[in-house]
Amino acid sequence: MNETPSHKAGRLLRLATYASVTTALLLVGGKFAAWLATGSLSILASLIDSLMDVMASFINLMAIRYSLNPADDDHSFGHGKAEALAGLAQASFIAGSALILFMHGIERLKTPVPIQSLGLGLGIMVFSILATLILIAFQRYVIKQTNSTAIRADSLHYATDLLTNICTIIALLLTRFSWGQIMDPIFSMIIALIIFRSAWQIGSEAVQLLMDQQLPREQRELIQQIVHSHQQVLGMHDLRTRQSGQIAIIQLHLDLNADLSLSQAHSIGKDVEKLIWESFPGADVTIHQDPMPTSVRIQTS
């Protein structure tokens, strides 16, 4: 039995959240063992980041499950903004972890600590990079299929994890030198700054979605092209768009021949709605038909 686009998107989103939580838990266990064995502050920084991943991924899981609920009497546009709220919560967790790491780095600069069991630490960090790469590849596929804000935020965070893991490996390698002990806290502070930048990006995107930012320009231009492709459409105006979770909300006015009957105008509106759905599956499309003289053809939005 063939899946509808919405059912496929829901299945992929759930799989992505389960994969994210599982990977985060796996990395926490490995990095915790590596930190106990080495005492490296850079590994502790990466461990704290992974702990934030667990909490953020769990928030994502719950938010996406809620956002996939259909519209009801109290939420006529659905529950899609739960994804943006999850992204905002992620940004808060990530920013908090960055602050903690930075403060630990300053403290360790004052009192350097030698690194133990270097080989074990390096092995676990390489494993962390491989596991993260696999997860990101799957998340990118899900994002391409669903355009999910929450999964995009999660993927951005794990992409940042790759940088933190690489920084951790470099810091561990440098500790082999007598002058390299100081590099462990320095790299942990660099990691903290990278994490904070990630939090800022995630939070900014979530805020824009909660503030009903319009769809990207290229998507709005595509909508105009679709509408103007219908031979009986004279023009369009008052295009308004926004994103709510998996649902693109599109509202516009169609300029139609004033001599058309109500039934004919309604039929044209439905035709245009179907054309839009071909490029924006599952979109919430609202079209208002305006009568215009046949001599006028408006090409504005």
Protein Blocks (a to p, Z undefined) as FASTA:
>chain_A
ZZdfklmmmmmmmmmmmmmmmmmmmmmmmmmmmmmmnopaklmmmmmmmmmmmmmmmmmm
mmmmmmmpccdfklmnojmlmmmmmmmmmmmmmmmmmmmmmmmmmmmmmmccddehkllm
mmmmmmmmmmmmmmmmmmmmmmmmnopaklmmmmmmmmmmmmmmmmmmmmmmmmmpmklm
mmmmmmmmmmmmmmmmmmmmmmmmmmmmmnopacdfklmmmmmmmmmmpmklgbdehiac
ddehjbccddddddddfkbcfklmmmmmmmmmmmmmmmmghiacddddddddfkbccfbZ
Z
